Structure formats: C-alpha cells, structure tokens
C-alpha cells in the first residue's frame, strides 16, 4: 500500500492526518472557553503574581550586575589575607 505524503504542518503538530489538527483546534477552543468562564479564579492569582514578580526580577538584575564586583572584592581580600 502506498502512503500519501502528509502535510508539513500536520507533521509539525505531531499528527498523521488532518483529523488530528481538527481535534487540536477543537480542544484548544474548548480550553479557551472554559478558562474564560472561570477567569474569576485566576484574578487573585494574577494579582499575587504581579505583586511578587517585579521585585524578584529587580533582585535578579541587581545580582547579575554586582556579581563580578563582589567576586573581585572577595578575591582581593583573600589575597591580602583578610576575610570578610
């Protein structure tokens, strides 16, 4: 039996037929619909996330900015025989 070549888009999504892609589209639409109906559950979670995330990102940026300087100071203090 000769197999029909599959579409590259269908192969990209991991399926072998267009029914697979149609099923993915339908399941995605159902998931979006359900998330829209229960969005009140996610509102407090997003509020907590957006209040914690900016200081965390700021701390990470400050860490990466000052990390070489702290390493240099530690190396210099250990060369002179002092410890912090």
PDB file with SEQRES, HELIX, SHEET and CRYST1 records, atoms N, CA, C and O in Angstrom:
SEQRES   1 A   84  UNK UNK UNK UNK UNK UNK UNK UNK UNK UNK UNK UNK UNK          
SEQRES   2 A   84  UNK UNK UNK UNK UNK UNK UNK UNK UNK UNK UNK UNK UNK          
SEQRES   3 A   84  UNK UNK UNK UNK UNK UNK UNK UNK UNK UNK UNK UNK UNK          
SEQRES   4 A   84  UNK UNK UNK UNK UNK UNK UNK UNK UNK UNK UNK UNK UNK          
SEQRES   5 A   84  UNK UNK UNK UNK UNK UNK UNK UNK UNK UNK UNK UNK UNK          
SEQRES   6 A   84  UNK UNK UNK UNK UNK UNK UNK UNK UNK UNK UNK UNK UNK          
SEQRES   7 A   84  UNK UNK UNK UNK UNK UNK                                      
HELIX    1 AA1 UNK A    8  UNK A   13  1                                   6    
HELIX    2 AA2 UNK A   18  UNK A   37  1                                  20    
HELIX    3 AA3 UNK A   39  UNK A   79  1                                  41    
CRYST1    1.000    1.000    1.000  90.00  90.00  90.00 P 1           1          
ATOM      1  N   UNK A   1       0.822  -1.174   0.000  1.00  0.00           N  
ATOM      2  CA  UNK A   1       0.000   0.000   0.000  1.00  0.00           C  
ATOM      3  C   UNK A   1       0.872   1.245   0.000  1.00  0.00           C  
ATOM      4  O   UNK A   1       1.808   1.348   0.793  1.00  0.00           O  
ATOM      5  N   UNK A   2       0.584   2.156  -0.850  1.00  0.00           N  
ATOM      6  CA  UNK A   2       1.356   3.383  -0.950  1.00  0.00           C  
ATOM      7  C   UNK A   2       0.769   4.428  -0.014  1.00  0.00           C  
ATOM      8  O   UNK A   2      -0.433   4.692  -0.044  1.00  0.00           O  
ATOM      9  N   UNK A   3       1.631   5.031   0.829  1.00  0.00           N  
ATOM     10  CA  UNK A   3       1.149   6.051   1.754  1.00  0.00           C  
ATOM     11  C   UNK A   3       1.171   7.408   1.091  1.00  0.00           C  
ATOM     12  O   UNK A   3       2.102   7.760   0.366  1.00  0.00           O  
ATOM     13  N   UNK A   4       0.131   8.153   1.359  1.00  0.00           N  
ATOM     14  CA  UNK A   4       0.035   9.515   0.857  1.00  0.00           C  
ATOM     15  C   UNK A   4       0.957  10.409   1.689  1.00  0.00           C  
ATOM     16  O   UNK A   4       0.959  10.308   2.916  1.00  0.00           O  
ATOM     17  N   UNK A   5       1.738  11.280   1.049  1.00  0.00           N  
ATOM     18  CA  UNK A   5       2.611  12.154   1.827  1.00  0.00           C  
ATOM     19  C   UNK A   5       1.772  13.100   2.690  1.00  0.00           C  
ATOM     20  O   UNK A   5       0.756  13.637   2.248  1.00  0.00           O  
ATOM     21  N   UNK A   6       2.228  13.288   3.936  1.00  0.00           N  
ATOM     22  CA  UNK A   6       1.493  14.152   4.845  1.00  0.00           C  
ATOM     23  C   UNK A   6       1.983  15.587   4.729  1.00  0.00           C  
ATOM     24  O   UNK A   6       3.097  15.852   4.280  1.00  0.00           O  
ATOM     25  N   UNK A   7       1.142  16.477   5.135  1.00  0.00           N  
ATOM     26  CA  UNK A   7       1.432  17.899   5.114  1.00  0.00           C  
ATOM     27  C   UNK A   7       2.502  18.207   6.173  1.00  0.00           C  
ATOM     28  O   UNK A   7       2.517  17.577   7.230  1.00  0.00           O  
ATOM     29  N   UNK A   8       3.392  19.162   5.904  1.00  0.00           N  
ATOM     30  CA  UNK A   8       4.448  19.511   6.856  1.00  0.00           C  
ATOM     31  C   UNK A   8       3.883  20.128   8.126  1.00  0.00           C  
ATOM     32  O   UNK A   8       4.441  19.937   9.207  1.00  0.00           O  
ATOM     33  N   UNK A   9       2.780  20.867   8.009  1.00  0.00           N  
ATOM     34  CA  UNK A   9       2.141  21.470   9.178  1.00  0.00           C  
ATOM     35  C   UNK A   9       1.588  20.386  10.098  1.00  0.00           C  
ATOM     36  O   UNK A   9       1.713  20.475  11.320  1.00  0.00           O  
ATOM     37  N   UNK A  10       0.983  19.373   9.510  1.00  0.00           N  
ATOM     38  CA  UNK A  10       0.439  18.263  10.298  1.00  0.00           C  
ATOM     39  C   UNK A  10       1.569  17.493  10.962  1.00  0.00           C  
ATOM     40  O   UNK A  10       1.434  17.069  12.110  1.00  0.00           O  
ATOM     41  N   UNK A  11       2.674  17.306  10.263  1.00  0.00           N  
ATOM     42  CA  UNK A  11       3.836  16.631  10.856  1.00  0.00           C  
ATOM     43  C   UNK A  11       4.416  17.461  11.998  1.00  0.00           C  
ATOM     44  O   UNK A  11       4.855  16.919  13.012  1.00  0.00           O  
ATOM     45  N   UNK A  12       4.412  18.773  11.822  1.00  0.00           N  
ATOM     46  CA  UNK A  12       4.922  19.671  12.861  1.00  0.00           C  
ATOM     47  C   UNK A  12       4.109  19.535  14.139  1.00  0.00           C  
ATOM     48  O   UNK A  12       4.669  19.556  15.235  1.00  0.00           O  
ATOM     49  N   UNK A  13       2.793  19.397  14.010  1.00  0.00           N  
ATOM     50  CA  UNK A  13       1.936  19.256  15.181  1.00  0.00           C  
ATOM     51  C   UNK A  13       1.959  17.848  15.752  1.00  0.00           C  
ATOM     52  O   UNK A  13       1.381  17.622  16.816  1.00  0.00           O  
ATOM     53  N   UNK A  14       2.590  16.910  15.103  1.00  0.00           N  
ATOM     54  CA  UNK A  14       2.745  15.577  15.638  1.00  0.00           C  
ATOM     55  C   UNK A  14       1.709  14.581  15.173  1.00  0.00           C  
ATOM     56  O   UNK A  14       1.668  13.460  15.679  1.00  0.00           O  
ATOM     57  N   UNK A  15       0.884  14.952  14.238  1.00  0.00           N  
ATOM     58  CA  UNK A  15      -0.158  14.046  13.780  1.00  0.00           C  
ATOM     59  C   UNK A  15       0.133  13.483  12.408  1.00  0.00           C  
ATOM     60  O   UNK A  15       1.112  13.847  11.757  1.00  0.00           O  
ATOM     61  N   UNK A  16      -0.747  12.580  11.980  1.00  0.00           N  
ATOM     62  CA  UNK A  16      -0.572  11.962  10.669  1.00  0.00           C  
ATOM     63  C   UNK A  16      -1.713  12.320   9.727  1.00  0.00           C  
ATOM     64  O   UNK A  16      -1.606  12.119   8.517  1.00  0.00           O  
ATOM     65  N   UNK A  17      -2.799  12.848  10.272  1.00  0.00           N  
ATOM     66  CA  UNK A  17      -3.942  13.192   9.422  1.00  0.00           C  
ATOM     67  C   UNK A  17      -4.445  14.580   9.775  1.00  0.00           C  
ATOM     68  O   UNK A  17      -4.064  15.156  10.794  1.00  0.00           O  
ATOM     69  N   UNK A  18      -5.302  15.103   8.923  1.00  0.00           N  
ATOM     70  CA  UNK A  18      -5.885  16.419   9.199  1.00  0.00           C  
ATOM     71  C   UNK A  18      -6.924  16.339  10.310  1.00  0.00           C  
ATOM     72  O   UNK A  18      -7.273  17.362  10.899  1.00  0.00           O  
ATOM     73  N   UNK A  19      -7.429  15.131  10.608  1.00  0.00           N  
ATOM     74  CA  UNK A  19      -8.353  14.984  11.737  1.00  0.00           C  
ATOM     75  C   UNK A  19      -7.659  15.312  13.050  1.00  0.00           C  
ATOM     76  O   UNK A  19      -8.279  15.829  13.979  1.00  0.00           O  
ATOM     77  N   UNK A  20      -6.386  15.013  13.118  1.00  0.00           N  
ATOM     78  CA  UNK A  20      -5.606  15.330  14.306  1.00  0.00           C  
ATOM     79  C   UNK A  20      -5.557  16.850  14.517  1.00  0.00           C  
ATOM     80  O   UNK A  20      -5.749  17.332  15.633  1.00  0.00           O  
ATOM     81  N   UNK A  21      -5.304  17.587  13.455  1.00  0.00           N  
ATOM     82  CA  UNK A  21      -5.243  19.042  13.544  1.00  0.00           C  
ATOM     83  C   UNK A  21      -6.612  19.595  13.903  1.00  0.00           C  
ATOM     84  O   UNK A  21      -6.711  20.507  14.724  1.00  0.00           O  
ATOM     85  N   UNK A  22      -7.659  19.064  13.308  1.00  0.00           N  
ATOM     86  CA  UNK A  22      -9.017  19.497  13.631  1.00  0.00           C  
ATOM     87  C   UNK A  22      -9.332  19.230  15.104  1.00  0.00           C  
ATOM     88  O   UNK A  22      -9.958  20.062  15.761  1.00  0.00           O  
ATOM     89  N   UNK A  23      -8.910  18.093  15.621  1.00  0.00           N  
ATOM     90  CA  UNK A  23      -9.110  17.785  17.035  1.00  0.00           C  
ATOM     91  C   UNK A  23      -8.360  18.739  17.938  1.00  0.00           C  
ATOM     92  O   UNK A  23      -8.883  19.157  18.971  1.00  0.00           O  
ATOM     93  N   UNK A  24      -7.131  19.092  17.559  1.00  0.00           N  
ATOM     94  CA  UNK A  24      -6.359  20.064  18.338  1.00  0.00           C  
ATOM     95  C   UNK A  24      -7.047  21.421  18.373  1.00  0.00           C  
ATOM     96  O   UNK A  24      -7.092  22.071  19.418  1.00  0.00           O  
ATOM     97  N   UNK A  25      -7.578  21.846  17.247  1.00  0.00           N  
ATOM     98  CA  UNK A  25      -8.262  23.140  17.182  1.00  0.00           C  
ATOM     99  C   UNK A  25      -9.503  23.130  18.059  1.00  0.00           C  
ATOM    100  O   UNK A  25      -9.757  24.090  18.787  1.00  0.00           O  
ATOM    101  N   UNK A  26     -10.277  22.055  17.996  1.00  0.00           N  
ATOM    102  CA  UNK A  26     -11.495  21.970  18.800  1.00  0.00           C  
ATOM    103  C   UNK A  26     -11.157  21.931  20.293  1.00  0.00           C  
ATOM    104  O   UNK A  26     -11.792  22.624  21.087  1.00  0.00           O  
ATOM    105  N   UNK A  27     -10.164  21.128  20.679  1.00  0.00           N  
ATOM    106  CA  UNK A  27      -9.781  21.067  22.091  1.00  0.00           C  
ATOM    107  C   UNK A  27      -9.230  22.405  22.589  1.00  0.00           C  
ATOM    108  O   UNK A  27      -9.475  22.788  23.733  1.00  0.00           O  
ATOM    109  N   UNK A  28      -8.496  23.110  21.745  1.00  0.00           N  
ATOM    110  CA  UNK A  28      -7.988  24.433  22.126  1.00  0.00           C  
ATOM    111  C   UNK A  28      -9.130  25.414  22.328  1.00  0.00           C  
ATOM    112  O   UNK A  28      -9.113  26.209  23.268  1.00  0.00           O  
ATOM    113  N   UNK A  29     -10.117  25.359  21.450  1.00  0.00           N  
ATOM    114  CA  UNK A  29     -11.278  26.252  21.581  1.00  0.00           C  
ATOM    115  C   UNK A  29     -12.046  25.949  22.864  1.00  0.00           C  
ATOM    116  O   UNK A  29     -12.490  26.870  23.549  1.00  0.00           O  
ATOM    117  N   UNK A  30     -12.206  24.683  23.191  1.00  0.00           N  
ATOM    118  CA  UNK A  30     -12.898  24.310  24.429  1.00  0.00           C  
ATOM    119  C   UNK A  30     -12.115  24.793  25.644  1.00  0.00           C  
ATOM    120  O   UNK A  30     -12.706  25.296  26.599  1.00  0.00           O  
ATOM    121  N   UNK A  31     -10.793  24.646  25.619  1.00  0.00           N  
ATOM    122  CA  UNK A  31      -9.963  25.093  26.737  1.00  0.00           C  
ATOM    123  C   UNK A  31     -10.055  26.604  26.917  1.00  0.00           C  
ATOM    124  O   UNK A  31     -10.152  27.083  28.046  1.00  0.00           O  
ATOM    125  N   UNK A  32     -10.025  27.359  25.827  1.00  0.00           N  
ATOM    126  CA  UNK A  32     -10.148  28.816  25.910  1.00  0.00           C  
ATOM    127  C   UNK A  32     -11.517  29.205  26.457  1.00  0.00           C  
ATOM    128  O   UNK A  32     -11.619  30.123  27.271  1.00  0.00           O  
ATOM    129  N   UNK A  33     -12.551  28.527  26.028  1.00  0.00           N  
ATOM    130  CA  UNK A  33     -13.903  28.797  26.507  1.00  0.00           C  
ATOM    131  C   UNK A  33     -14.010  28.546  28.012  1.00  0.00           C  
ATOM    132  O   UNK A  33     -14.586  29.356  28.739  1.00  0.00           O  
ATOM    133  N   UNK A  34     -13.458  27.428  28.476  1.00  0.00           N  
ATOM    134  CA  UNK A  34     -13.540  27.094  29.897  1.00  0.00           C  
ATOM    135  C   UNK A  34     -12.725  28.058  30.756  1.00  0.00           C  
ATOM    136  O   UNK A  34     -13.162  28.441  31.842  1.00  0.00           O  
ATOM    137  N   UNK A  35     -11.562  28.445  30.286  1.00  0.00           N  
ATOM    138  CA  UNK A  35     -10.757  29.411  31.037  1.00  0.00           C  
ATOM    139  C   UNK A  35     -11.469  30.748  31.118  1.00  0.00           C  
ATOM    140  O   UNK A  35     -11.386  31.434  32.136  1.00  0.00           O  
ATOM    141  N   UNK A  36     -12.165  31.124  30.061  1.00  0.00           N  
ATOM    142  CA  UNK A  36     -12.932  32.369  30.073  1.00  0.00           C  
ATOM    143  C   UNK A  36     -14.068  32.306  31.089  1.00  0.00           C  
ATOM    144  O   UNK A  36     -14.383  33.307  31.732  1.00  0.00           O  
ATOM    145  N   UNK A  37     -14.680  31.139  31.234  1.00  0.00           N  
ATOM    146  CA  UNK A  37     -15.805  31.003  32.162  1.00  0.00           C  
ATOM    147  C   UNK A  37     -15.362  30.991  33.622  1.00  0.00           C  
ATOM    148  O   UNK A  37     -16.140  31.383  34.491  1.00  0.00           O  
ATOM    149  N   UNK A  38     -14.151  30.557  33.917  1.00  0.00           N  
ATOM    150  CA  UNK A  38     -13.664  30.513  35.298  1.00  0.00           C  
ATOM    151  C   UNK A  38     -12.537  31.514  35.530  1.00  0.00           C  
ATOM    152  O   UNK A  38     -11.661  31.273  36.360  1.00  0.00           O  
ATOM    153  N   UNK A  39     -12.549  32.613  34.821  1.00  0.00           N  
ATOM    154  CA  UNK A  39     -11.469  33.599  34.947  1.00  0.00           C  
ATOM    155  C   UNK A  39     -11.436  34.230  36.331  1.00  0.00           C  
ATOM    156  O   UNK A  39     -10.394  34.739  36.747  1.00  0.00           O  
ATOM    157  N   UNK A  40     -12.562  34.209  37.061  1.00  0.00           N  
ATOM    158  CA  UNK A  40     -12.576  34.781  38.406  1.00  0.00           C  
ATOM    159  C   UNK A  40     -11.648  34.018  39.350  1.00  0.00           C  
ATOM    160  O   UNK A  40     -11.224  34.561  40.370  1.00  0.00           O  
ATOM    161  N   UNK A  41     -11.332  32.781  39.024  1.00  0.00           N  
ATOM    162  CA  UNK A  41     -10.417  32.002  39.854  1.00  0.00           C  
ATOM    163  C   UNK A  41      -8.988  32.513  39.678  1.00  0.00           C  
ATOM    164  O   UNK A  41      -8.209  32.512  40.630  1.00  0.00           O  
ATOM    165  N   UNK A  42      -8.645  32.944  38.478  1.00  0.00           N  
ATOM    166  CA  UNK A  42      -7.276  33.340  38.186  1.00  0.00           C  
ATOM    167  C   UNK A  42      -6.966  34.782  38.575  1.00  0.00           C  
ATOM    168  O   UNK A  42      -5.793  35.144  38.670  1.00  0.00           O  
ATOM    169  N   UNK A  43      -7.964  35.602  38.801  1.00  0.00           N  
ATOM    170  CA  UNK A  43      -7.735  37.016  39.114  1.00  0.00           C  
ATOM    171  C   UNK A  43      -6.904  37.199  40.390  1.00  0.00           C  
ATOM    172  O   UNK A  43      -5.931  37.953  40.358  1.00  0.00           O  
ATOM    173  N   UNK A  44      -7.240  36.547  41.511  1.00  0.00           N  
ATOM    174  CA  UNK A  44      -6.376  36.721  42.695  1.00  0.00           C  
ATOM    175  C   UNK A  44      -4.969  36.168  42.493  1.00  0.00           C  
ATOM    176  O   UNK A  44      -4.000  36.724  43.010  1.00  0.00           O  
ATOM    177  N   UNK A  45      -4.857  35.081  41.747  1.00  0.00           N  
ATOM    178  CA  UNK A  45      -3.528  34.518  41.493  1.00  0.00           C  
ATOM    179  C   UNK A  45      -2.667  35.477  40.680  1.00  0.00           C  
ATOM    180  O   UNK A  45      -1.478  35.639  40.955  1.00  0.00           O  
ATOM    181  N   UNK A  46      -3.264  36.102  39.691  1.00  0.00           N  
ATOM    182  CA  UNK A  46      -2.517  37.066  38.874  1.00  0.00           C  
ATOM    183  C   UNK A  46      -2.129  38.294  39.691  1.00  0.00           C  
ATOM    184  O   UNK A  46      -1.053  38.859  39.494  1.00  0.00           O  
ATOM    185  N   UNK A  47      -3.002  38.708  40.607  1.00  0.00           N  
ATOM    186  CA  UNK A  47      -2.687  39.853  41.457  1.00  0.00           C  
ATOM    187  C   UNK A  47      -1.478  39.551  42.330  1.00  0.00           C  
ATOM    188  O   UNK A  47      -0.580  40.383  42.459  1.00  0.00           O  
ATOM    189  N   UNK A  48      -1.452  38.375  42.925  1.00  0.00           N  
ATOM    190  CA  UNK A  48      -0.309  37.980  43.757  1.00  0.00           C  
ATOM    191  C   UNK A  48       0.946  37.856  42.902  1.00  0.00           C  
ATOM    192  O   UNK A  48       2.018  38.308  43.305  1.00  0.00           O  
ATOM    193  N   UNK A  49       0.823  37.251  41.731  1.00  0.00           N  
ATOM    194  CA  UNK A  49       1.972  37.072  40.849  1.00  0.00           C  
ATOM    195  C   UNK A  49       2.555  38.408  40.416  1.00  0.00           C  
ATOM    196  O   UNK A  49       3.772  38.591  40.438  1.00  0.00           O  
ATOM    197  N   UNK A  50       1.699  39.341  40.023  1.00  0.00           N  
ATOM    198  CA  UNK A  50       2.199  40.627  39.551  1.00  0.00           C  
ATOM    199  C   UNK A  50       2.707  41.516  40.679  1.00  0.00           C  
ATOM    200  O   UNK A  50       3.405  42.496  40.416  1.00  0.00           O  
ATOM    201  N   UNK A  51       2.375  41.199  41.928  1.00  0.00           N  
ATOM    202  CA  UNK A  51       2.945  41.969  43.030  1.00  0.00           C  
ATOM    203  C   UNK A  51       4.278  41.375  43.492  1.00  0.00           C  
ATOM    204  O   UNK A  51       5.087  42.079  44.096  1.00  0.00           O  
ATOM    205  N   UNK A  52       4.514  40.100  43.219  1.00  0.00           N  
ATOM    206  CA  UNK A  52       5.775  39.452  43.611  1.00  0.00           C  
ATOM    207  C   UNK A  52       6.813  39.518  42.499  1.00  0.00           C  
ATOM    208  O   UNK A  52       8.007  39.622  42.781  1.00  0.00           O  
ATOM    209  N   UNK A  53       6.393  39.460  41.266  1.00  0.00           N  
ATOM    210  CA  UNK A  53       7.313  39.347  40.137  1.00  0.00           C  
ATOM    211  C   UNK A  53       8.245  40.546  39.951  1.00  0.00           C  
ATOM    212  O   UNK A  53       9.436  40.318  39.738  1.00  0.00           O  
ATOM    213  N   UNK A  54       7.802  41.800  40.012  1.00  0.00           N  
ATOM    214  CA  UNK A  54       8.745  42.920  39.776  1.00  0.00           C  
ATOM    215  C   UNK A  54       9.906  42.982  40.768  1.00  0.00           C  
ATOM    216  O   UNK A  54      11.041  43.169  40.332  1.00  0.00           O  
ATOM    217  N   UNK A  55       9.685  42.834  42.095  1.00  0.00           N  
ATOM    218  CA  UNK A  55      10.856  42.842  42.981  1.00  0.00           C  
ATOM    219  C   UNK A  55      11.805  41.668  42.725  1.00  0.00           C  
ATOM    220  O   UNK A  55      13.021  41.810  42.860  1.00  0.00           O  
ATOM    221  N   UNK A  56      11.259  40.530  42.363  1.00  0.00           N  
ATOM    222  CA  UNK A  56      12.098  39.362  42.070  1.00  0.00           C  
ATOM    223  C   UNK A  56      12.968  39.628  40.846  1.00  0.00           C  
ATOM    224  O   UNK A  56      14.164  39.336  40.865  1.00  0.00           O  
ATOM    225  N   UNK A  57      12.389  40.172  39.795  1.00  0.00           N  
ATOM    226  CA  UNK A  57      13.156  40.478  38.579  1.00  0.00           C  
ATOM    227  C   UNK A  57      14.216  41.541  38.887  1.00  0.00           C  
ATOM    228  O   UNK A  57      15.346  41.454  38.406  1.00  0.00           O  
ATOM    229  N   UNK A  58      13.846  42.538  39.685  1.00  0.00           N  
ATOM    230  CA  UNK A  58      14.795  43.581  40.068  1.00  0.00           C  
ATOM    231  C   UNK A  58      15.970  42.975  40.846  1.00  0.00           C  
ATOM    232  O   UNK A  58      17.121  43.351  40.620  1.00  0.00           O  
ATOM    233  N   UNK A  59      15.686  42.046  41.754  1.00  0.00           N  
ATOM    234  CA  UNK A  59      16.740  41.408  42.540  1.00  0.00           C  
ATOM    235  C   UNK A  59      17.669  40.590  41.650  1.00  0.00           C  
ATOM    236  O   UNK A  59      18.882  40.596  41.857  1.00  0.00           O  
ATOM    237  N   UNK A  60      17.124  39.894  40.674  1.00  0.00           N  
ATOM    238  CA  UNK A  60      17.945  39.102  39.763  1.00  0.00           C  
ATOM    239  C   UNK A  60      18.854  40.006  38.937  1.00  0.00           C  
ATOM    240  O   UNK A  60      20.027  39.689  38.739  1.00  0.00           O  
ATOM    241  N   UNK A  61      18.331  41.116  38.458  1.00  0.00           N  
ATOM    242  CA  UNK A  61      19.135  42.055  37.667  1.00  0.00           C  
ATOM    243  C   UNK A  61      20.255  42.644  38.518  1.00  0.00           C  
ATOM    244  O   UNK A  61      21.399  42.720  38.069  1.00  0.00           O  
ATOM    245  N   UNK A  62      19.937  43.059  39.740  1.00  0.00           N  
ATOM    246  CA  UNK A  62      20.960  43.606  40.637  1.00  0.00           C  
ATOM    247  C   UNK A  62      22.037  42.565  40.938  1.00  0.00           C  
ATOM    248  O   UNK A  62      23.224  42.887  40.984  1.00  0.00           O  
ATOM    249  N   UNK A  63      21.614  41.313  41.142  1.00  0.00           N  
ATOM    250  CA  UNK A  63      22.581  40.235  41.396  1.00  0.00           C  
ATOM    251  C   UNK A  63      23.558  40.114  40.233  1.00  0.00           C  
ATOM    252  O   UNK A  63      24.769  40.070  40.451  1.00  0.00           O  
ATOM    253  N   UNK A  64      23.059  40.060  39.018  1.00  0.00           N  
ATOM    254  CA  UNK A  64      23.940  39.869  37.868  1.00  0.00           C  
ATOM    255  C   UNK A  64      24.792  41.101  37.577  1.00  0.00           C  
ATOM    256  O   UNK A  64      25.869  40.982  36.994  1.00  0.00           O  
ATOM    257  N   UNK A  65      24.325  42.271  37.974  1.00  0.00           N  
ATOM    258  CA  UNK A  65      25.139  43.474  37.784  1.00  0.00           C  
ATOM    259  C   UNK A  65      26.305  43.494  38.775  1.00  0.00           C  
ATOM    260  O   UNK A  65      27.437  43.801  38.401  1.00  0.00           O  
ATOM    261  N   UNK A  66      26.022  43.166  40.042  1.00  0.00           N  
ATOM    262  CA  UNK A  66      27.047  43.281  41.084  1.00  0.00           C  
ATOM    263  C   UNK A  66      27.859  42.011  41.313  1.00  0.00           C  
ATOM    264  O   UNK A  66      28.817  42.041  42.085  1.00  0.00           O  
ATOM    265  N   UNK A  67      27.519  40.918  40.685  1.00  0.00           N  
ATOM    266  CA  UNK A  67      28.238  39.669  40.905  1.00  0.00           C  
ATOM    267  C   UNK A  67      29.720  39.757  40.537  1.00  0.00           C  
ATOM    268  O   UNK A  67      30.549  39.277  41.310  1.00  0.00           O  
ATOM    269  N   UNK A  68      30.096  40.343  39.404  1.00  0.00           N  
ATOM    270  CA  UNK A  68      31.548  40.460  39.107  1.00  0.00           C  
ATOM    271  C   UNK A  68      32.285  41.330  40.121  1.00  0.00           C  
ATOM    272  O   UNK A  68      33.419  41.027  40.492  1.00  0.00           O  
ATOM    273  N   UNK A  69      31.650  42.404  40.568  1.00  0.00           N  
ATOM    274  CA  UNK A  69      32.276  43.289  41.545  1.00  0.00           C  
ATOM    275  C   UNK A  69      32.495  42.577  42.875  1.00  0.00           C  
ATOM    276  O   UNK A  69      33.558  42.713  43.481  1.00  0.00           O  
ATOM    277  N   UNK A  70      31.506  41.823  43.331  1.00  0.00           N  
ATOM    278  CA  UNK A  70      31.638  41.090  44.594  1.00  0.00           C  
ATOM    279  C   UNK A  70      32.732  40.030  44.472  1.00  0.00           C  
ATOM    280  O   UNK A  70      33.508  39.838  45.408  1.00  0.00           O  
ATOM    281  N   UNK A  71      32.804  39.348  43.346  1.00  0.00           N  
ATOM    282  CA  UNK A  71      33.867  38.365  43.135  1.00  0.00           C  
ATOM    283  C   UNK A  71      35.242  39.004  43.160  1.00  0.00           C  
ATOM    284  O   UNK A  71      36.187  38.438  43.709  1.00  0.00           O  
ATOM    285  N   UNK A  72      35.355  40.183  42.567  1.00  0.00           N  
ATOM    286  CA  UNK A  72      36.630  40.903  42.552  1.00  0.00           C  
ATOM    287  C   UNK A  72      37.029  41.314  43.963  1.00  0.00           C  
ATOM    288  O   UNK A  72      38.195  41.184  44.336  1.00  0.00           O  
ATOM    289  N   UNK A  73      36.076  41.809  44.754  1.00  0.00           N  
ATOM    290  CA  UNK A  73      36.371  42.234  46.124  1.00  0.00           C  
ATOM    291  C   UNK A  73      36.771  41.033  46.972  1.00  0.00           C  
ATOM    292  O   UNK A  73      37.715  41.120  47.757  1.00  0.00           O  
ATOM    293  N   UNK A  74      36.062  39.909  46.825  1.00  0.00           N  
ATOM    294  CA  UNK A  74      36.419  38.713  47.593  1.00  0.00           C  
ATOM    295  C   UNK A  74      37.826  38.235  47.239  1.00  0.00           C  
ATOM    296  O   UNK A  74      38.603  37.876  48.124  1.00  0.00           O  
ATOM    297  N   UNK A  75      38.149  38.231  45.958  1.00  0.00           N  
ATOM    298  CA  UNK A  75      39.469  37.786  45.526  1.00  0.00           C  
ATOM    299  C   UNK A  75      40.555  38.696  46.085  1.00  0.00           C  
ATOM    300  O   UNK A  75      41.601  38.230  46.535  1.00  0.00           O  
ATOM    301  N   UNK A  76      40.299  39.974  46.052  1.00  0.00           N  
ATOM    302  CA  UNK A  76      41.273  40.946  46.544  1.00  0.00           C  
ATOM    303  C   UNK A  76      41.475  40.841  48.059  1.00  0.00           C  
ATOM    304  O   UNK A  76      42.596  40.965  48.550  1.00  0.00           O  
ATOM    305  N   UNK A  77      40.383  40.611  48.793  1.00  0.00           N  
ATOM    306  CA  UNK A  77      40.505  40.480  50.248  1.00  0.00           C  
ATOM    307  C   UNK A  77      41.239  39.203  50.620  1.00  0.00           C  
ATOM    308  O   UNK A  77      42.019  39.197  51.572  1.00  0.00           O  
ATOM    309  N   UNK A  78      41.004  38.121  49.887  1.00  0.00           N  
ATOM    310  CA  UNK A  78      41.691  36.864  50.193  1.00  0.00           C  
ATOM    311  C   UNK A  78      43.173  36.948  49.847  1.00  0.00           C  
ATOM    312  O   UNK A  78      43.989  36.289  50.492  1.00  0.00           O  
ATOM    313  N   UNK A  79      43.542  37.746  48.841  1.00  0.00           N  
ATOM    314  CA  UNK A  79      44.955  37.922  48.504  1.00  0.00           C  
ATOM    315  C   UNK A  79      45.699  38.643  49.609  1.00  0.00           C  
ATOM    316  O   UNK A  79      46.867  38.350  49.862  1.00  0.00           O  
ATOM    317  N   UNK A  80      45.041  39.580  50.270  1.00  0.00           N  
ATOM    318  CA  UNK A  80      45.682  40.348  51.332  1.00  0.00           C  
ATOM    319  C   UNK A  80      45.630  39.636  52.681  1.00  0.00           C  
ATOM    320  O   UNK A  80      46.205  40.114  53.659  1.00  0.00           O  
ATOM    321  N   UNK A  81      44.951  38.506  52.734  1.00  0.00           N  
ATOM    322  CA  UNK A  81      44.923  37.737  53.973  1.00  0.00           C  
ATOM    323  C   UNK A  81      43.761  38.094  54.874  1.00  0.00           C  
ATOM    324  O   UNK A  81      43.668  37.590  55.993  1.00  0.00           O  
ATOM    325  N   UNK A  82      42.891  38.937  54.413  1.00  0.00           N  
ATOM    326  CA  UNK A  82      41.711  39.289  55.198  1.00  0.00           C  
ATOM    327  C   UNK A  82      40.541  38.434  54.772  1.00  0.00           C  
ATOM    328  O   UNK A  82      40.467  37.987  53.627  1.00  0.00           O  
ATOM    329  N   UNK A  83      39.649  38.213  55.676  1.00  0.00           N  
ATOM    330  CA  UNK A  83      38.406  37.530  55.285  1.00  0.00           C  
ATOM    331  C   UNK A  83      37.243  38.435  55.615  1.00  0.00           C  
ATOM    332  O   UNK A  83      37.306  39.241  56.544  1.00  0.00           O  
ATOM    333  N   UNK A  84      36.208  38.296  54.866  1.00  0.00           N  
ATOM    334  CA  UNK A  84      35.063  39.184  55.059  1.00  0.00           C  
ATOM    335  C   UNK A  84      34.230  38.735  56.212  1.00  0.00           C  
ATOM    336  O   UNK A  84      33.220  39.365  56.525  1.00  0.00           O  
TER     337      UNK A  84                                                      
END                                                                             
